[in-house]
């Protein structure tokens, strides 16, 4: 799978027929606790283990060395040295990080860019109609930067995304910044959960069928596939 990067999890690689594509933006979205940050950490450690640098932009304060030690107990300290961590706390700081990305990629042997999540600070920034327009334009610019880097350097870019509820259909949810992320992302994976079981399904992909799915649990050392969910999970 020359053009794909393993997610670091067999269950997600199975869903994506080998992993996330190089050269494009991929997005995973879902409610809190569905496994977005776990997948982001798994792929970061996988690429770091290949001796490549990982740019990890953490806007939620969720990057955890302790979790890394659970996922890669024997070598996490060495792997963390290959992760270039940015932790912006405002959308303006996030903008400044993106202004540096091309320089970092040109200086380092970067194999992956992760943004967890790309919309957290964007949501906090939105205010008046004028501010919304400016903020949307900046988010589109950041996605354009990511897409350009991915294509020119043939590296994988993974963003995570939050959701908001559909008030007319309470059981449904949608991606924040939906149209922008749908346009720029060539692969979108939707995560859902009921109790301990999660479902990952294809929401958008260039070559794989929509609604293709896998079930998994989050465990200490990663993700564990659930082959045959019990009947109570048939709501999926």
C-alpha positions in Angstrom: 0.0 0.0 0.0 2.6 2.6 -1.2 0.1 5.4 -1.3 -1.4 4.7 2.1 -0.3 5.2 5.7 -1.3 2.6 8.3 -3.5 4.0 11.0 -1.6 2.0 13.6 -4.8 0.0 14.2 -5.8 -3.2 12.3 -9.5 -2.4 12.6 -9.2 1.0 11.0 -6.8 -0.3 8.3 -9.4 -2.9 7.5 -12.1 -0.3 7.1 -9.8 1.8 4.8 -8.3 -1.1 2.9 -4.8 -0.4 4.2 -4.9 3.0 5.9 -5.1 6.7 5.2 -4.1 8.0 1.8 -1.0 10.1 1.2 -1.5 13.4 -0.6 -4.9 14.2 0.7 -6.8 15.4 3.8 -8.6 12.7 5.7 -11.1 13.6 8.5 -12.6 11.6 11.3 -15.6 13.0 13.1 -18.0 12.0 15.9 -19.2 12.8 19.4 -16.8 13.0 22.3 -15.5 9.6 23.5 -15.9 7.8 20.1 -12.1 7.3 19.6 -11.0 10.3 17.5 -8.0 11.2 19.7 -7.1 7.6 20.1 -6.9 7.1 16.3 -4.9 10.3 16.0 -2.4 9.1 18.6 -2.1 5.7 17.1 -1.3 6.9 13.6 1.1 9.5 15.0 3.1 6.8 16.9 3.0 4.5 13.9 4.6 7.1 11.6 7.0 8.2 14.3 8.1 4.6 14.6 9.1 4.7 10.9 11.7 7.4 11.8 9.6 10.2 10.3 8.5 13.4 12.0 4.9 14.0 12.8 3.4 17.5 13.1 0.7 17.2 15.8 -1.5 20.3 16.3 -3.4 19.7 19.6 -6.2 22.3 20.1 -8.1 20.4 22.8 -5.3 19.7 25.3 -5.8 16.0 24.6 -2.3 15.0 23.6 -1.2 12.6 26.4 2.2 11.1 27.0 0.5 8.7 29.4 -1.7 7.4 26.7 1.3 7.1 24.4 3.0 5.0 27.1 0.0 2.6 27.0 0.0 2.4 23.2 3.7 1.9 22.8 5.1 1.0 26.3 8.5 -0.1 25.2 9.5 2.9 23.1 7.1 5.7 23.6 9.8 8.1 24.9 11.8 7.6 21.7 8.7 8.0 19.5 7.6 11.2 21.2 10.9 12.8 20.1 9.7 12.4 16.5 6.5 14.3 17.2 6.6 18.1 16.7 3.8 19.3 19.0 1.9 22.6 18.7 -0.7 23.5 21.3 -2.6 26.7 20.2 -5.1 28.0 22.6 -6.9 30.5 20.3 -7.9 30.5 16.7 -5.4 33.3 16.1 -2.7 31.1 17.6 -3.9 28.3 15.3 -3.6 30.6 12.3 0.0 31.4 13.3 0.9 27.7 13.5 -0.5 27.2 10.0 1.7 30.0 8.8 4.7 28.0 9.9 3.8 24.7 8.5 5.5 25.0 5.1 8.8 26.0 6.8 8.6 23.0 9.2 7.8 20.6 6.4 10.7 21.8 4.3 13.1 21.5 7.2 12.1 18.2 8.6 11.4 14.7 7.2 7.7 14.9 7.9 5.5 11.9 7.2 2.2 13.0 8.7 0.3 16.0 9.9 -2.4 15.6 12.5 -4.8 18.3 13.8 -6.9 17.3 16.8 -9.3 19.0 16.3 -9.3 21.5 13.5 -12.6 23.1 14.6 -12.3 23.4 18.4 -10.9 26.9 18.4 -12.8 27.8 15.2 -16.1 27.2 17.2 -14.9 29.5 20.0 -14.0 32.2 17.5 -17.4 32.5 15.8 -19.5 35.5 16.8 -21.2 38.1 14.7 -22.0 37.5 11.1 -18.9 39.5 10.0 -16.8 37.4 12.4 -18.3 34.2 11.0 -17.4 35.2 7.5 -13.8 36.1 8.4 -13.4 32.9 10.5 -14.8 30.7 7.8 -12.4 32.3 5.3 -9.5 31.6 7.6 -10.5 27.9 8.1 -10.8 27.5 4.4 -7.3 29.0 4.0 -5.9 26.5 6.6 -7.5 23.6 4.8 -6.0 24.9 1.5 -2.6 25.0 3.1 -3.0 21.4 4.3 -4.1 20.2 0.9 -1.2 21.9 -0.8 1.4 20.4 1.5 -0.2 17.0 1.3 -0.1 17.0 -2.5 3.3 18.6 -3.0 5.0 16.4 -0.3 2.9 13.3 -0.8 2.2 13.0 2.9 -0.9 12.0 4.8 -3.0 14.7 6.7 -5.5 13.7 9.3 -7.9 16.1 11.0 -10.4 15.3 13.7 -13.7 17.1 13.8 -16.4 17.8 16.4 -20.2 17.5 15.8 -23.4 19.3 16.6 -26.9 17.8 17.1 -29.7 18.0 14.6 -32.6 19.4 16.7 -35.2 18.1 14.3 -33.7 14.6 14.5 -32.1 14.3 17.9 -30.4 11.0 17.1 -28.5 12.6 14.2 -25.4 14.7 14.3 -23.4 16.7 11.8 -19.8 17.9 11.3 -18.9 21.3 12.5 -17.8 23.4 9.4 -19.5 20.7 7.3 -19.3 22.1 3.8 -15.7 23.2 4.1 -14.5 19.9 5.6 -16.6 17.9 3.1 -15.0 19.8 0.2 -11.4 19.6 1.3 -11.4 16.1 2.7 -11.1 13.2 0.3 -11.7 10.6 3.0 -14.2 11.1 5.8 -14.8 8.5 8.6 -17.8 8.8 10.9 -17.5 7.5 14.5 -20.5 6.5 16.7 -20.9 4.8 20.0 -23.3 2.9 22.2 -21.9 1.9 25.5 -18.5 0.4 25.0 -18.8 -0.4 21.3 -17.9 2.0 18.6 -18.7 2.0 14.9 -16.5 3.5 12.3 -18.1 3.9 8.9 -17.1 5.5 5.5 -18.9 8.8 5.1 -16.9 9.8 2.0 -14.1 8.2 0.0 -12.7 8.3 -3.4 -12.6 4.5 -3.9 -14.4 2.8 -1.1 -18.2 2.4 -0.7 -20.1 4.7 1.7 -21.4 3.1 4.9 -18.7 0.4 4.8 -18.2 -0.2 8.5 -16.3 -1.9 11.3 -17.0 -2.2 15.1 -14.5 -1.8 17.8 -13.7 -1.3 21.5 -11.2 1.1 22.9 -8.8 -0.9 25.1 -5.5 -0.1 26.9 -3.2 -0.8 24.0 -5.4 0.5 21.2 -8.5 -0.6 19.4 -10.0 -4.1 19.5 -12.3 -5.2 16.7 -15.7 -6.5 17.6 -16.7 -8.9 14.7 -20.2 -9.7 15.7 -21.9 -7.0 17.8 -24.7 -8.2 20.0 -28.3 -7.6 18.9 -28.6 -4.5 21.1 -26.1 -2.7 18.8 -28.4 -3.2 15.8 -29.4 0.5 16.1 -26.2 1.2 14.0 
